[in-house]
Amino acid sequence: MTITSSNQIQKQWKISTPPDLDGFADAGTGLPILIRTLLAKRGIVNTESARNYLATPKSLTDPTLMPNISKAVSRLIQACENNEKVGIFGDFDVDGITATTLLTEGLGNLGIQPIPYIPDRFSEGYGPNIEAIKKLADQDVTLLITADCGTSSVNEIDQANRLGMEVIIIDHHSIPTVLPPAYAIVNPKLNGSYGSEPAAVGVAYKVLTVLYQKMKRPYAHIEHQPLVALGTICDLVPLVGENRDFVRMGLEAIRSTNRPGILALAKESNLEVSEITAETLGWIFGPKINAAGRIKHGEIALRLLLTKNEVEAEILALELANLNQQRRHNTEKAIILLSKKINHSDMQKPLIITGDSTISSGIVGLAAAKIAEQFSRPSIVMEIGEHESRGSCRSANGFNIVELLQRHKDLFIKFGGHHGAAGFTINSERITELKNRFFKDANLHFNLNELNSELEIDEYLELNNNHHQTMQWLDLMGPYGIGNKVPVFLSEKIQIVGKSSVGKNKEHLQLKLIHQEQSWDAIHFNSSYHDLKIDEYIDIVFSLEHNNFRGKKKLQLQIKDLKRSNTE
């Protein structure tokens, strides 16, 4: 079933093919047909797998399947026995910060002397660098651990070896053709045997799990599970299998957390810990933690998560909130500037490459993500420097952005990333060459004709007063994200009884809808339909969500697209 939307982007609404539900024949009446259908469309095709999928998670993937984890743990046991100083070099994003927090606490509790190090985004850039490694060597570090970086750092790891350090890489980024000379590389992508794709914080959690088991020491999993959930959600890894369970376990553990940093973030956000959801972690906590590295220094966020002092935590949480406000302002300015640079000829190309000397490297990733979303194609945004420029890449429509960089690795001073996001540093004089090569390459690997073509809908859903129960089932199917998309529904001939434009620039459309004498609140973000009139009828593509307002939880429709109904 295909319907043309009257949206400015002109998407085709397509209800996905009905799945085979024979595997649910023994489910009885307890599992609604709608939920069976949604599960089957997500690869859960029988009653037993549905029962396991919806139940409270009990076990995770065997950590010993992780490549090189046994070798890494043996070296860490040696470090414990010798009371070594261990440097922990983490990335400045949420995944890197949470992974560094886990390793700092987990190793410190075993007698290791951890020395965490978060680089300055502006003066040092992403990943290990020679000067930082020298600083750690000067502090008598004999074992270096990288967290959420290092897989592509051949020269830097070689330098660490020359300075007398052995190196354990804890990472999840794509594997380059040449690996660094590390003592152990613990990366689930190394040989594909692990079976899932955890973020670096998930890899760190598995390393600590095995380490504590081998040393016959009790590991307080519940203290670290909220951080594993936070890093997993914010790094946009697939929320399937173990990653989904990481998040579910972490959200449950948050209910009883005593970690001052989490409590301070909740307080600053006017939330009770009982109200924290996956969306809270991804859209409220995550941006504040990331803002530290984007605007000032990631060490501020690390201090927040490590502190045991409630007063210090509240001060740091407020600082992060202020930095996040500045980050928003800077991002808005950058998007306005870059949007003016994107012209009609750019829209005929398979990817967008843009940049400016005034844009900070702290927000190029955010700008690239916004542009990729707005124009539905891979986007690269650069902070253009006099001698060197830093670029951030975001994918769209399934295009593997890091493979693009790997095919042209000779262009870069350094680069790294994964399927959906990547970054690089390049000599500024080679930017024109980069554009020419990337456009030619993308024309071979990306179909421009498929852009904006379809909006996939799970099922037709009649709006009625039974959907509170439906929402309970949908909650069990979550959390949602990459690999586990939020269910999307179609409903037709819905009457508008109220409307208002909301948001800082009045860019969002808030609607009051009615259908079969049941009223609904709805929100359409970045809407082009502010000219809708009261009493008009519309067809909507939407998802169901909770709206917590002043302590009251109610259902809300988040509209993905809409069109005026055919009332003839």
Residue pairs with C-beta under 8 A, 6 or more apart in sequence:
1 14
1 15
2 12
2 13
2 14
3 12
3 13
3 14
3 490
3 539
3 563
4 10
4 12
4 13
4 563
5 11
5 12
5 13
5 455
5 541
5 561
5 562
5 563
6 563
6 564
7 528
7 561
7 562
7 563
8 528
9 376
9 452
10 452
11 452
11 453
11 454
11 455
11 561
12 453
12 454
12 455
13 454
13 455
13 457
13 490
13 541
13 561
14 454
14 455
14 456
14 457
15 457
15 458
15 459
15 460
15 490
16 41
16 456
16 457
16 458
18 37
19 37
19 40
19 41
19 45
20 40
20 45
21 33
21 36
21 37
21 40
23 40
23 45
23 46
23 47
23 49
24 31
24 36
24 40
24 46
24 47
24 50
25 47
26 47
27 36
27 47
27 50
31 47
31 50
32 470
32 473
34 459
34 461
34 470
34 473
35 473
35 477
36 50
37 458
37 459
38 458
38 459
38 474
38 477
38 487
39 45
39 50
39 53
39 477
41 458
42 477
42 484
44 50
44 53
53 477
54 476
54 477
56 248
56 252
57 245
57 248
57 249
60 206
60 242
60 245
60 246
61 194
61 195
61 196
61 241
61 242
63 69
63 206
63 207
63 209
63 210
64 70
64 210
65 193
65 194
65 195
66 186
66 188
66 194
66 203
66 206
66 207
67 185
67 186
67 187
67 188
67 190
67 191
67 193
67 194
68 184
68 185
68 186
68 190
69 186
69 206
69 207
69 210
70 210
71 183
71 184
72 168
72 170
72 183
72 184
72 186
72 207
73 207
73 210
73 211
73 214
75 143
75 166
75 168
75 183
75 184
76 107
76 112
76 143
76 168
76 207
76 211
77 211
77 214
77 215
78 84
79 86
79 107
79 112
79 142
79 143
80 107
80 110
80 111
80 112
80 215
83 111
83 112
83 113
84 112
84 113
84 142
84 143
85 112
85 113
85 115
85 139
85 140
85 141
85 142
85 143
86 107
86 112
86 113
86 114
86 115
86 141
86 142
86 143
86 144
86 145
87 115
87 116
87 117
87 136
87 139
87 141
87 143
87 144
87 145
87 165
88 100
88 103
88 104
88 107
88 114
88 115
88 116
88 117
88 145
88 147
89 117
89 119
89 128
89 132
89 133
89 136
89 144
89 145
89 146
89 147
89 149
89 150
90 96
90 97
90 99
90 100
90 103
90 116
90 117
90 118
90 146
90 147
90 148
90 149
90 298
90 302
91 97
91 99
91 118
91 126
91 127
91 147
91 148
91 149
91 200
91 298
92 118
92 119
92 121
92 126
92 292
92 293
92 297
92 298
93 148
93 234
93 235
93 290
93 293
93 298
94 230
94 231
94 234
94 235
94 286
94 289
94 290
94 301
95 148
95 199
95 200
95 201
95 231
95 232
95 234
95 235
96 118
96 147
96 148
96 149
96 200
96 298
97 118
97 231
97 289
97 292
97 293
97 298
97 301
97 302
97 305
98 201
98 227
98 228
98 230
98 231
98 305
99 147
99 148
99 170
99 199
99 200
99 201
99 203
99 204
99 231
100 116
100 118
100 147
100 302
101 227
101 302
101 305
101 306
102 201
102 204
102 205
102 208
102 224
102 227
102 228
103 114
103 116
103 145
103 147
103 170
103 204
103 207
103 208
104 114
104 116
104 306
105 223
105 224
105 306
106 204
106 208
106 211
106 212
106 219
106 224
107 114
107 208
108 114
110 211
110 212
110 215
110 217
115 136
115 139
115 141
116 302
116 306
117 132
117 135
117 136
118 293
118 297
118 298
118 299
118 302
119 125
119 126
119 127
119 129
119 132
119 298
120 297
121 293
121 294
121 297
121 298
121 361
121 362
122 360
122 361
122 362
124 131
124 132
125 361
125 390
125 414
125 425
126 149
126 414
126 416
126 423
127 146
127 149
127 150
127 152
127 153
127 156
127 414
127 416
128 144
128 146
128 149
128 150
128 153
128 156
128 157
128 160
129 156
130 155
130 156
130 159
133 144
133 156
133 159
133 160
133 163
133 165
134 163
136 144
136 165
137 160
137 163
137 164
137 165
141 165
142 164
142 165
142 166
143 165
143 166
143 167
143 168
144 160
144 165
144 166
144 167
144 168
145 167
145 168
145 169
145 170
146 153
146 167
146 168
146 169
146 170
146 171
147 170
147 171
147 200
147 204
148 170
148 171
148 172
148 173
148 199
148 200
148 201
149 171
149 173
149 416
150 156
150 157
150 167
150 169
150 170
150 171
150 180
150 182
150 185
151 169
151 171
151 173
151 174
151 175
151 176
151 179
151 180
151 185
151 187
151 416
152 173
152 176
152 180
152 414
152 415
152 416
153 180
153 414
154 176
154 178
154 179
154 180
154 181
156 180
157 167
157 169
157 180
157 181
157 182
158 180
158 181
160 167
161 167
161 181
166 183
167 180
167 181
167 182
167 183
168 182
168 183
168 184
168 185
168 186
169 180
169 182
169 184
169 185
169 186
169 187
170 186
170 187
170 200
170 203
170 204
170 207
171 185
171 186
171 187
171 200
171 203
172 187
172 188
172 189
172 197
172 198
172 199
172 200
172 202
172 203
172 237
172 418
173 187
173 189
173 402
173 416
173 417
173 418
174 189
174 402
174 403
174 406
174 416
174 417
174 418
174 419
175 187
175 189
175 190
176 406
176 409
177 406
179 185
186 203
186 207
187 203
188 194
188 196
188 197
188 198
188 203
189 197
195 241
195 242
196 238
196 240
196 241
196 242
196 243
197 237
197 238
197 243
198 205
198 206
198 232
198 237
198 242
198 243
198 246
199 231
199 232
199 235
199 237
199 243
200 231
200 235
201 227
201 228
201 230
201 231
201 232
201 235
202 228
202 231
202 232
202 237
202 242
202 243
202 246
205 224
205 225
205 228
205 246
208 219
208 224
209 219
209 221
212 218
212 219
213 219
222 253
222 256
223 253
223 257
223 259
225 246
225 249
225 250
225 252
225 253
226 250
226 251
226 253
226 254
226 257
226 259
226 262
227 250
227 259
227 305
228 246
228 249
228 250
229 246
229 247
229 249
229 250
229 251
229 253
229 254
229 278
229 281
230 250
230 281
230 285
230 286
230 289
232 239
232 243
232 246
232 247
232 250
233 239
233 247
233 278
233 281
233 282
233 286
233 479
233 481
234 281
234 282
234 286
234 289
234 290
236 420
236 421
236 481
236 482
237 243
237 482
238 481
238 482
238 483
238 484
239 247
239 479
239 480
239 481
239 482
239 483
239 484
240 483
240 484
244 479
244 484
247 278
247 281
247 479
248 479
251 276
251 277
251 278
251 281
251 479
254 262
254 273
254 276
255 273
255 274
257 263
257 273
259 305
260 307
260 308
260 309
260 310
260 312
260 313
261 304
261 305
261 306
261 307
261 313
261 316
261 317
262 273
262 285
262 305
263 273
263 310
263 313
264 304
264 310
264 313
264 314
264 316
264 317
265 284
265 285
265 288
265 304
265 317
265 320
266 272
266 273
266 275
266 276
267 314
267 317
268 288
268 314
268 317
268 318
268 320
268 321
269 280
269 284
269 285
269 321
271 280
271 284
275 548
277 479
277 546
278 478
278 479
278 480
278 481
282 481
287 324
287 327
288 317
288 320
288 321
288 323
288 324
289 301
289 304
289 305
289 320
290 301
290 327
291 320
291 323
291 324
291 326
291 327
292 298
292 299
292 300
292 301
292 320
292 323
293 301
293 362
294 323
294 327
294 360
294 362
294 363
294 366
295 323
295 326
295 327
295 330
295 362
296 323
300 316
300 319
300 320
300 323
301 316
301 320
303 312
303 316
304 313
304 316
304 317
304 320
307 313
307 316
327 362
327 363
327 366
330 360
330 362
330 363
331 363
331 366
331 367
331 370
334 356
334 359
334 360
334 363
334 366
334 367
334 381
335 367
335 370
335 371
337 356
337 358
337 359
338 354
338 355
338 356
338 359
338 367
338 371
338 381
339 371
339 374
341 354
341 356
342 352
342 354
342 371
342 375
346 352
346 354
347 375
348 448
349 439
349 442
349 448
350 377
350 378
350 439
350 442
350 443
350 446
350 447
350 448
351 377
351 378
351 379
351 380
351 399
351 438
351 439
351 442
351 446
352 371
352 372
352 375
352 377
352 378
352 379
352 380
353 379
353 380
353 382
353 434
353 435
353 438
353 439
354 371
354 379
354 380
354 381
354 382
355 364
355 380
355 381
355 382
355 383
355 384
355 389
355 391
355 431
356 382
356 383
356 384
357 383
357 384
357 385
359 367
359 381
359 382
359 383
360 383
361 383
361 390
361 392
364 381
364 382
364 383
364 390
364 391
364 392
365 381
365 392
365 394
365 421
365 423
367 381
367 392
368 379
368 380
368 381
368 392
368 393
368 394
369 379
369 394
369 421
371 379
371 381
371 394
372 378
372 379
372 394
372 395
372 396
373 396
375 396
376 396
376 397
376 451
376 452
377 396
377 397
377 446
377 448
377 451
378 393
378 394
378 395
378 396
378 397
378 399
378 401
378 404
378 442
378 446
379 393
379 394
379 396
380 391
380 392
380 393
380 438
381 391
381 392
382 389
382 390
382 391
382 392
382 426
382 431
383 389
383 390
383 391
384 428
384 431
385 428
386 428
387 427
387 428
388 413
388 425
388 426
388 427
388 428
389 425
389 426
389 427
389 428
389 431
390 423
390 424
390 425
390 426
391 423
391 424
391 425
391 426
392 421
392 422
392 423
393 401
393 402
393 404
393 405
393 417
393 421
393 422
393 423
393 424
394 401
394 420
394 421
395 401
395 419
395 420
395 421
397 446
397 450
397 451
399 442
399 445
399 446
400 419
401 417
401 419
401 420
401 421
401 422
402 416
402 417
402 418
402 419
402 422
404 438
404 441
404 442
404 445
405 412
405 415
405 417
405 422
405 424
407 441
408 434
408 437
408 438
408 441
409 415
411 424
411 426
411 430
411 433
411 434
411 437
412 424
412 425
412 426
413 424
413 425
413 426
413 427
414 424
414 425
415 422
415 423
415 424
415 425
416 422
416 423
416 424
417 423
420 482
426 434
455 488
455 541
455 560
455 561
456 488
457 488
457 489
457 490
457 541
458 487
458 488
458 489
459 487
459 489
459 490
460 489
460 490
460 491
461 467
461 489
461 490
461 491
462 491
462 515
462 516
463 491
463 494
463 513
463 515
463 516
463 518
463 520
464 515
464 516
464 518
465 518
467 544
467 555
468 555
470 544
471 544
471 546
471 555
474 487
474 544
477 484
477 487
478 484
478 486
480 486
486 543
486 545
487 543
487 544
488 541
488 542
488 543
488 560
489 541
489 542
489 543
489 544
490 539
490 540
490 541
491 515
491 539
491 540
491 542
492 539
492 540
492 565
493 515
493 537
493 539
493 565
493 567
494 513
494 514
494 515
494 520
494 537
494 538
494 539
494 540
494 565
495 513
495 514
495 515
495 535
495 536
495 537
496 511
496 512
496 513
496 532
496 533
496 534
496 535
496 536
496 537
496 538
497 512
497 513
497 514
497 519
497 534
497 535
498 511
498 512
498 534
499 509
499 510
499 511
499 512
499 532
499 534
500 509
500 510
501 507
501 508
501 509
501 510
501 530
502 508
502 509
502 510
502 523
506 530
507 525
507 526
507 527
508 523
508 524
508 525
508 526
508 527
509 523
509 524
509 527
509 529
509 530
509 532
509 559
510 521
510 522
510 523
510 524
511 521
511 522
511 523
511 524
511 532
511 559
512 519
512 520
512 521
512 522
513 519
513 520
513 521
513 522
513 540
513 557
514 520
520 555
520 556
520 557
521 547
521 554
521 555
521 556
521 557
522 540
522 542
522 556
522 557
522 558
522 559
523 556
523 557
523 558
523 559
524 558
524 559
524 562
525 558
527 559
529 562
532 538
532 564
536 564
536 565
537 564
537 565
537 567
538 562
538 563
538 564
538 565
539 562
539 563
539 564
539 565
540 557
540 559
540 561
540 562
541 559
541 560
541 561
541 562
542 557
542 558
542 559
542 560
543 557
543 558
543 560
544 555
544 556
544 557
544 558
545 555
545 556
545 557
545 558
546 553
546 554
546 555
546 556
547 553
547 554
547 555
547 556
